[in-house]
């Protein structure tokens, strides 16, 4: 029995706000945590 994961769907407004916050100097991890984005959805450090 496999469980299918449901991917979160974010609105364009939500995405633009996240990008705006990061571009204004906030750390990606902080913005993601505040907006409730799961760690699996965050970009990996390179």
Phi, psi and omega in degrees: 000114179258140177262127177274135177274141178261121180281139178291144176244118182256141179287161178300321180297317179300313181297316180297322178294319178298315179296318180300316180295318179293317180293336179278359174117353179289145177290144180304315182298322180292313180299315181299317180295315180297321182276354177079029179274125181299149182299331179293340181267352183278152177294146179277147176290141181253000000 
